[in-house]
């Protein structure tokens, strides 16, 4: 008896994109190509992370 596999829902890779963008911005800032002085940038990452967790648990 074969079990039916439900098709996986395609999801956007949010966490890898956030990490990639953060790394690129950090590199650009360290190379002095573009000065990014956003003291609340970590707060934005925290908010995005919390939103991702909320979405994850809403889907369950």
PDB file of N, CA, C and O in Angstrom:
ATOM      1  N   UNK A   1       0.848  -1.177   0.000  1.00  0.00           N
ATOM      2  CA  UNK A   1       0.000   0.000   0.000  1.00  0.00           C
ATOM      3  C   UNK A   1       0.899   1.248   0.000  1.00  0.00           C
ATOM      4  O   UNK A   1       1.745   1.427   0.875  1.00  0.00           O
ATOM      5  N   UNK A   2       0.693   2.067  -0.970  1.00  0.00           N
ATOM      6  CA  UNK A   2       1.507   3.277  -1.084  1.00  0.00           C
ATOM      7  C   UNK A   2       0.859   4.425  -0.338  1.00  0.00           C
ATOM      8  O   UNK A   2      -0.350   4.637  -0.421  1.00  0.00           O
ATOM      9  N   UNK A   3       1.666   5.147   0.380  1.00  0.00           N
ATOM     10  CA  UNK A   3       1.127   6.320   1.060  1.00  0.00           C
ATOM     11  C   UNK A   3       1.157   7.496   0.095  1.00  0.00           C
ATOM     12  O   UNK A   3       2.084   7.666  -0.696  1.00  0.00           O
ATOM     13  N   UNK A   4       0.125   8.284   0.193  1.00  0.00           N
ATOM     14  CA  UNK A   4       0.047   9.459  -0.681  1.00  0.00           C
ATOM     15  C   UNK A   4       0.905  10.565  -0.112  1.00  0.00           C
ATOM     16  O   UNK A   4       0.808  10.900   1.068  1.00  0.00           O
ATOM     17  N   UNK A   5       1.735  11.121  -0.950  1.00  0.00           N
ATOM     18  CA  UNK A   5       2.578  12.235  -0.525  1.00  0.00           C
ATOM     19  C   UNK A   5       1.899  13.528  -0.936  1.00  0.00           C
ATOM     20  O   UNK A   5       1.499  13.698  -2.088  1.00  0.00           O
ATOM     21  N   UNK A   6       1.777  14.419   0.003  1.00  0.00           N
ATOM     22  CA  UNK A   6       1.200  15.708  -0.340  1.00  0.00           C
ATOM     23  C   UNK A   6       2.280  16.552  -1.000  1.00  0.00           C
ATOM     24  O   UNK A   6       3.434  16.539  -0.574  1.00  0.00           O
ATOM     25  N   UNK A   7       1.902  17.285  -2.042  1.00  0.00           N
ATOM     26  CA  UNK A   7       2.908  18.116  -2.711  1.00  0.00           C
ATOM     27  C   UNK A   7       3.385  19.211  -1.773  1.00  0.00           C
ATOM     28  O   UNK A   7       2.595  19.837  -1.066  1.00  0.00           O
ATOM     29  N   UNK A   8       4.690  19.428  -1.783  1.00  0.00           N
ATOM     30  CA  UNK A   8       5.242  20.483  -0.929  1.00  0.00           C
ATOM     31  C   UNK A   8       4.876  21.848  -1.496  1.00  0.00           C
ATOM     32  O   UNK A   8       4.956  22.093  -2.699  1.00  0.00           O
ATOM     33  N   UNK A   9       4.481  22.704  -0.603  1.00  0.00           N
ATOM     34  CA  UNK A   9       4.158  24.071  -1.000  1.00  0.00           C
ATOM     35  C   UNK A   9       5.467  24.817  -1.226  1.00  0.00           C
ATOM     36  O   UNK A   9       6.356  24.792  -0.375  1.00  0.00           O
ATOM     37  N   UNK A  10       5.581  25.469  -2.352  1.00  0.00           N
ATOM     38  CA  UNK A  10       6.783  26.249  -2.639  1.00  0.00           C
ATOM     39  C   UNK A  10       6.799  27.467  -1.715  1.00  0.00           C
ATOM     40  O   UNK A  10       5.851  28.251  -1.681  1.00  0.00           O
ATOM     41  N   UNK A  11       7.883  27.604  -0.976  1.00  0.00           N
ATOM     42  CA  UNK A  11       8.015  28.741  -0.076  1.00  0.00           C
ATOM     43  C   UNK A  11       9.228  29.565  -0.472  1.00  0.00           C
ATOM     44  O   UNK A  11      10.201  29.047  -1.019  1.00  0.00           O
ATOM     45  N   UNK A  12       9.151  30.825  -0.191  1.00  0.00           N
ATOM     46  CA  UNK A  12      10.248  31.730  -0.486  1.00  0.00           C
ATOM     47  C   UNK A  12      11.312  31.573   0.590  1.00  0.00           C
ATOM     48  O   UNK A  12      10.984  31.565   1.776  1.00  0.00           O
ATOM     49  N   UNK A  13      12.582  31.448   0.202  1.00  0.00           N
ATOM     50  CA  UNK A  13      13.663  31.248   1.190  1.00  0.00           C
ATOM     51  C   UNK A  13      13.998  32.544   1.921  1.00  0.00           C
ATOM     52  O   UNK A  13      15.014  33.180   1.641  1.00  0.00           O
ATOM     53  N   UNK A  14      13.148  32.925   2.846  1.00  0.00           N
ATOM     54  CA  UNK A  14      13.271  34.206   3.530  1.00  0.00           C
ATOM     55  C   UNK A  14      14.566  34.333   4.327  1.00  0.00           C
ATOM     56  O   UNK A  14      15.288  35.319   4.179  1.00  0.00           O
ATOM     57  N   UNK A  15      14.864  33.353   5.163  1.00  0.00           N
ATOM     58  CA  UNK A  15      16.038  33.436   6.033  1.00  0.00           C
ATOM     59  C   UNK A  15      17.333  33.533   5.224  1.00  0.00           C
ATOM     60  O   UNK A  15      18.169  34.385   5.525  1.00  0.00           O
ATOM     61  N   UNK A  16      17.527  32.680   4.199  1.00  0.00           N
ATOM     62  CA  UNK A  16      18.757  32.831   3.411  1.00  0.00           C
ATOM     63  C   UNK A  16      18.870  34.192   2.728  1.00  0.00           C
ATOM     64  O   UNK A  16      19.966  34.741   2.619  1.00  0.00           O
ATOM     65  N   UNK A  17      17.753  34.737   2.270  1.00  0.00           N
ATOM     66  CA  UNK A  17      17.790  36.054   1.611  1.00  0.00           C
ATOM     67  C   UNK A  17      18.157  37.128   2.616  1.00  0.00           C
ATOM     68  O   UNK A  17      18.937  38.025   2.298  1.00  0.00           O
ATOM     69  N   UNK A  18      17.616  37.058   3.819  1.00  0.00           N
ATOM     70  CA  UNK A  18      17.940  38.048   4.852  1.00  0.00           C
ATOM     71  C   UNK A  18      19.421  37.972   5.198  1.00  0.00           C
ATOM     72  O   UNK A  18      20.088  39.000   5.319  1.00  0.00           O
ATOM     73  N   UNK A  19      19.938  36.751   5.358  1.00  0.00           N
ATOM     74  CA  UNK A  19      21.357  36.580   5.673  1.00  0.00           C
ATOM     75  C   UNK A  19      22.224  37.107   4.539  1.00  0.00           C
ATOM     76  O   UNK A  19      23.229  37.773   4.786  1.00  0.00           O
ATOM     77  N   UNK A  20      21.847  36.817   3.302  1.00  0.00           N
ATOM     78  CA  UNK A  20      22.607  37.277   2.139  1.00  0.00           C
ATOM     79  C   UNK A  20      22.623  38.796   2.048  1.00  0.00           C
ATOM     80  O   UNK A  20      23.681  39.393   1.846  1.00  0.00           O
ATOM     81  N   UNK A  21      21.468  39.424   2.193  1.00  0.00           N
ATOM     82  CA  UNK A  21      21.388  40.890   2.114  1.00  0.00           C
ATOM     83  C   UNK A  21      22.179  41.524   3.258  1.00  0.00           C
ATOM     84  O   UNK A  21      22.882  42.514   3.056  1.00  0.00           O
ATOM     85  N   UNK A  22      22.064  40.955   4.456  1.00  0.00           N
ATOM     86  CA  UNK A  22      22.821  41.480   5.597  1.00  0.00           C
ATOM     87  C   UNK A  22      24.317  41.398   5.339  1.00  0.00           C
ATOM     88  O   UNK A  22      25.052  42.351   5.600  1.00  0.00           O
ATOM     89  N   UNK A  23      24.767  40.259   4.828  1.00  0.00           N
ATOM     90  CA  UNK A  23      26.188  40.088   4.530  1.00  0.00           C
ATOM     91  C   UNK A  23      26.683  41.055   3.477  1.00  0.00           C
ATOM     92  O   UNK A  23      27.769  41.620   3.608  1.00  0.00           O
ATOM     93  N   UNK A  24      25.885  41.251   2.425  1.00  0.00           N
ATOM     94  CA  UNK A  24      26.274  42.184   1.356  1.00  0.00           C
ATOM     95  C   UNK A  24      26.356  43.606   1.898  1.00  0.00           C
ATOM     96  O   UNK A  24      27.314  44.328   1.620  1.00  0.00           O
ATOM     97  N   UNK A  25      25.344  44.008   2.677  1.00  0.00           N
ATOM     98  CA  UNK A  25      25.364  45.361   3.243  1.00  0.00           C
ATOM     99  C   UNK A  25      26.541  45.545   4.194  1.00  0.00           C
ATOM    100  O   UNK A  25      27.177  46.599   4.203  1.00  0.00           O
ATOM    101  N   UNK A  26      26.827  44.534   4.982  1.00  0.00           N
ATOM    102  CA  UNK A  26      27.954  44.592   5.917  1.00  0.00           C
ATOM    103  C   UNK A  26      29.274  44.724   5.157  1.00  0.00           C
ATOM    104  O   UNK A  26      30.127  45.530   5.529  1.00  0.00           O
ATOM    105  N   UNK A  27      29.444  43.934   4.092  1.00  0.00           N
ATOM    106  CA  UNK A  27      30.661  43.994   3.284  1.00  0.00           C
ATOM    107  C   UNK A  27      30.824  45.364   2.627  1.00  0.00           C
ATOM    108  O   UNK A  27      31.910  45.944   2.651  1.00  0.00           O
ATOM    109  N   UNK A  28      29.755  45.870   2.048  1.00  0.00           N
ATOM    110  CA  UNK A  28      29.805  47.186   1.405  1.00  0.00           C
ATOM    111  C   UNK A  28      30.183  48.254   2.428  1.00  0.00           C
ATOM    112  O   UNK A  28      30.956  49.163   2.126  1.00  0.00           O
ATOM    113  N   UNK A  29      29.636  48.142   3.635  1.00  0.00           N
ATOM    114  CA  UNK A  29      29.953  49.105   4.689  1.00  0.00           C
ATOM    115  C   UNK A  29      31.414  48.984   5.125  1.00  0.00           C
ATOM    116  O   UNK A  29      32.076  50.002   5.326  1.00  0.00           O
ATOM    117  N   UNK A  30      31.930  47.757   5.277  1.00  0.00           N
ATOM    118  CA  UNK A  30      33.315  47.549   5.700  1.00  0.00           C
ATOM    119  C   UNK A  30      34.317  48.010   4.647  1.00  0.00           C
ATOM    120  O   UNK A  30      35.410  48.459   4.995  1.00  0.00           O
ATOM    121  N   UNK A  31      33.966  47.907   3.369  1.00  0.00           N
ATOM    122  CA  UNK A  31      34.850  48.344   2.294  1.00  0.00           C
ATOM    123  C   UNK A  31      34.744  49.844   2.025  1.00  0.00           C
ATOM    124  O   UNK A  31      35.395  50.367   1.120  1.00  0.00           O
ATOM    125  N   UNK A  32      33.926  50.525   2.810  1.00  0.00           N
ATOM    126  CA  UNK A  32      33.694  51.973   2.672  1.00  0.00           C
ATOM    127  C   UNK A  32      33.220  52.362   1.280  1.00  0.00           C
ATOM    128  O   UNK A  32      33.490  53.471   0.818  1.00  0.00           O
ATOM    129  N   UNK A  33      32.520  51.464   0.616  1.00  0.00           N
ATOM    130  CA  UNK A  33      31.915  51.791  -0.679  1.00  0.00           C
ATOM    131  C   UNK A  33      30.664  52.620  -0.440  1.00  0.00           C
ATOM    132  O   UNK A  33      30.383  53.578  -1.161  1.00  0.00           O
ATOM    133  N   UNK A  34      29.935  52.238   0.568  1.00  0.00           N
ATOM    134  CA  UNK A  34      28.705  52.931   0.935  1.00  0.00           C
ATOM    135  C   UNK A  34      28.628  52.915   2.452  1.00  0.00           C
ATOM    136  O   UNK A  34      28.720  51.852   3.067  1.00  0.00           O
ATOM    137  N   UNK A  35      28.462  54.067   3.052  1.00  0.00           N
ATOM    138  CA  UNK A  35      28.379  54.128   4.503  1.00  0.00           C
ATOM    139  C   UNK A  35      26.935  53.943   4.915  1.00  0.00           C
ATOM    140  O   UNK A  35      26.059  54.734   4.566  1.00  0.00           O
ATOM    141  N   UNK A  36      26.708  52.877   5.669  1.00  0.00           N
ATOM    142  CA  UNK A  36      25.364  52.573   6.145  1.00  0.00           C
ATOM    143  C   UNK A  36      25.368  52.771   7.651  1.00  0.00           C
ATOM    144  O   UNK A  36      25.980  51.998   8.389  1.00  0.00           O
ATOM    145  N   UNK A  37      24.696  53.791   8.090  1.00  0.00           N
ATOM    146  CA  UNK A  37      24.650  54.093   9.519  1.00  0.00           C
ATOM    147  C   UNK A  37      23.207  53.981   9.990  1.00  0.00           C
ATOM    148  O   UNK A  37      22.527  54.985  10.202  1.00  0.00           O
ATOM    149  N   UNK A  38      22.752  52.742  10.149  1.00  0.00           N
ATOM    150  CA  UNK A  38      21.387  52.496  10.603  1.00  0.00           C
ATOM    151  C   UNK A  38      21.476  51.765  11.938  1.00  0.00           C
ATOM    152  O   UNK A  38      21.624  50.544  11.967  1.00  0.00           O
ATOM    153  N   UNK A  39      21.386  52.505  13.045  1.00  0.00           N
ATOM    154  CA  UNK A  39      21.528  51.855  14.350  1.00  0.00           C
ATOM    155  C   UNK A  39      20.385  50.902  14.675  1.00  0.00           C
ATOM    156  O   UNK A  39      20.538  50.039  15.539  1.00  0.00           O
ATOM    157  N   UNK A  40      19.258  51.035  14.014  1.00  0.00           N
ATOM    158  CA  UNK A  40      18.116  50.169  14.304  1.00  0.00           C
ATOM    159  C   UNK A  40      18.010  48.996  13.338  1.00  0.00           C
ATOM    160  O   UNK A  40      16.984  48.317  13.299  1.00  0.00           O
ATOM    161  N   UNK A  41      19.068  48.749  12.553  1.00  0.00           N
ATOM    162  CA  UNK A  41      19.060  47.640  11.600  1.00  0.00           C
ATOM    163  C   UNK A  41      18.819  46.288  12.275  1.00  0.00           C
ATOM    164  O   UNK A  41      18.055  45.482  11.744  1.00  0.00           O
ATOM    165  N   UNK A  42      19.450  46.004  13.441  1.00  0.00           N
ATOM    166  CA  UNK A  42      19.150  44.725  14.115  1.00  0.00           C
ATOM    167  C   UNK A  42      17.682  44.591  14.510  1.00  0.00           C
ATOM    168  O   UNK A  42      17.139  43.486  14.522  1.00  0.00           O
ATOM    169  N   UNK A  43      17.045  45.706  14.831  1.00  0.00           N
ATOM    170  CA  UNK A  43      15.622  45.666  15.187  1.00  0.00           C
ATOM    171  C   UNK A  43      14.796  45.206  13.985  1.00  0.00           C
ATOM    172  O   UNK A  43      13.835  44.453  14.140  1.00  0.00           O
ATOM    173  N   UNK A  44      15.170  45.659  12.798  1.00  0.00           N
ATOM    174  CA  UNK A  44      14.474  45.231  11.577  1.00  0.00           C
ATOM    175  C   UNK A  44      14.618  43.723  11.402  1.00  0.00           C
ATOM    176  O   UNK A  44      13.648  43.041  11.073  1.00  0.00           O
ATOM    177  N   UNK A  45      15.822  43.201  11.618  1.00  0.00           N
ATOM    178  CA  UNK A  45      16.035  41.757  11.504  1.00  0.00           C
ATOM    179  C   UNK A  45      15.216  40.991  12.539  1.00  0.00           C
ATOM    180  O   UNK A  45      14.677  39.928  12.232  1.00  0.00           O
ATOM    181  N   UNK A  46      15.117  41.505  13.741  1.00  0.00           N
ATOM    182  CA  UNK A  46      14.323  40.852  14.783  1.00  0.00           C
ATOM    183  C   UNK A  46      12.851  40.830  14.389  1.00  0.00           C
ATOM    184  O   UNK A  46      12.180  39.812  14.557  1.00  0.00           O
ATOM    185  N   UNK A  47      12.352  41.930  13.874  1.00  0.00           N
ATOM    186  CA  UNK A  47      10.949  41.999  13.459  1.00  0.00           C
ATOM    187  C   UNK A  47      10.667  41.018  12.325  1.00  0.00           C
ATOM    188  O   UNK A  47       9.638  40.342  12.327  1.00  0.00           O
ATOM    189  N   UNK A  48      11.573  40.941  11.365  1.00  0.00           N
ATOM    190  CA  UNK A  48      11.395  39.997  10.256  1.00  0.00           C
ATOM    191  C   UNK A  48      11.436  38.562  10.781  1.00  0.00           C
ATOM    192  O   UNK A  48      10.659  37.719  10.332  1.00  0.00           O
ATOM    193  N   UNK A  49      12.325  38.279  11.718  1.00  0.00           N
ATOM    194  CA  UNK A  49      12.408  36.941  12.298  1.00  0.00           C
ATOM    195  C   UNK A  49      11.149  36.563  13.051  1.00  0.00           C
ATOM    196  O   UNK A  49      10.660  35.441  12.917  1.00  0.00           O
ATOM    197  N   UNK A  50      10.621  37.474  13.834  1.00  0.00           N
ATOM    198  CA  UNK A  50       9.391  37.212  14.577  1.00  0.00           C
ATOM    199  C   UNK A  50       8.228  36.998  13.606  1.00  0.00           C
ATOM    200  O   UNK A  50       7.394  36.117  13.813  1.00  0.00           O
ATOM    201  N   UNK A  51       8.178  37.801  12.558  1.00  0.00           N
ATOM    202  CA  UNK A  51       7.114  37.628  11.558  1.00  0.00           C
ATOM    203  C   UNK A  51       7.223  36.256  10.891  1.00  0.00           C
ATOM    204  O   UNK A  51       6.209  35.612  10.624  1.00  0.00           O
ATOM    205  N   UNK A  52       8.440  35.814  10.623  1.00  0.00           N
ATOM    206  CA  UNK A  52       8.631  34.494  10.036  1.00  0.00           C
ATOM    207  C   UNK A  52       8.169  33.387  10.962  1.00  0.00           C
ATOM    208  O   UNK A  52       7.550  32.421  10.516  1.00  0.00           O
ATOM    209  N   UNK A  53       8.466  33.518  12.255  1.00  0.00           N
ATOM    210  CA  UNK A  53       8.010  32.527  13.227  1.00  0.00           C
ATOM    211  C   UNK A  53       6.488  32.495  13.327  1.00  0.00           C
ATOM    212  O   UNK A  53       5.888  31.424  13.423  1.00  0.00           O
ATOM    213  N   UNK A  54       5.875  33.658  13.304  1.00  0.00           N
ATOM    214  CA  UNK A  54       4.410  33.725  13.362  1.00  0.00           C
ATOM    215  C   UNK A  54       3.804  33.029  12.150  1.00  0.00           C
ATOM    216  O   UNK A  54       2.856  32.254  12.285  1.00  0.00           O
ATOM    217  N   UNK A  55       4.347  33.302  10.970  1.00  0.00           N
ATOM    218  CA  UNK A  55       3.847  32.648   9.761  1.00  0.00           C
ATOM    219  C   UNK A  55       4.043  31.140   9.819  1.00  0.00           C
ATOM    220  O   UNK A  55       3.176  30.383   9.380  1.00  0.00           O
ATOM    221  N   UNK A  56       5.181  30.696  10.362  1.00  0.00           N
ATOM    222  CA  UNK A  56       5.469  29.267  10.464  1.00  0.00           C
ATOM    223  C   UNK A  56       4.423  28.574  11.338  1.00  0.00           C
ATOM    224  O   UNK A  56       3.914  27.515  10.974  1.00  0.00           O
ATOM    225  N   UNK A  57       4.105  29.166  12.484  1.00  0.00           N
ATOM    226  CA  UNK A  57       3.153  28.535  13.388  1.00  0.00           C
ATOM    227  C   UNK A  57       1.708  28.714  12.935  1.00  0.00           C
ATOM    228  O   UNK A  57       0.847  27.929  13.331  1.00  0.00           O
ATOM    229  N   UNK A  58       1.418  29.726  12.117  1.00  0.00           N
ATOM    230  CA  UNK A  58       0.073  29.893  11.568  1.00  0.00           C
ATOM    231  C   UNK A  58      -0.247  28.785  10.565  1.00  0.00           C
ATOM    232  O   UNK A  58      -1.395  28.357  10.450  1.00  0.00           O
ATOM    233  N   UNK A  59       0.781  28.322   9.836  1.00  0.00           N
ATOM    234  CA  UNK A  59       0.577  27.283   8.820  1.00  0.00           C
ATOM    235  C   UNK A  59       0.324  25.916   9.428  1.00  0.00           C
ATOM    236  O   UNK A  59      -0.212  25.036   8.755  1.00  0.00           O
ATOM    237  N   UNK A  60       0.694  25.718  10.675  1.00  0.00           N
ATOM    238  CA  UNK A  60       0.518  24.399  11.313  1.00  0.00           C
ATOM    239  C   UNK A  60      -0.904  24.103  11.635  1.00  0.00           C
ATOM    240  O   UNK A  60      -1.207  23.037  12.171  1.00  0.00           O
TER     241      UNK A  60
END
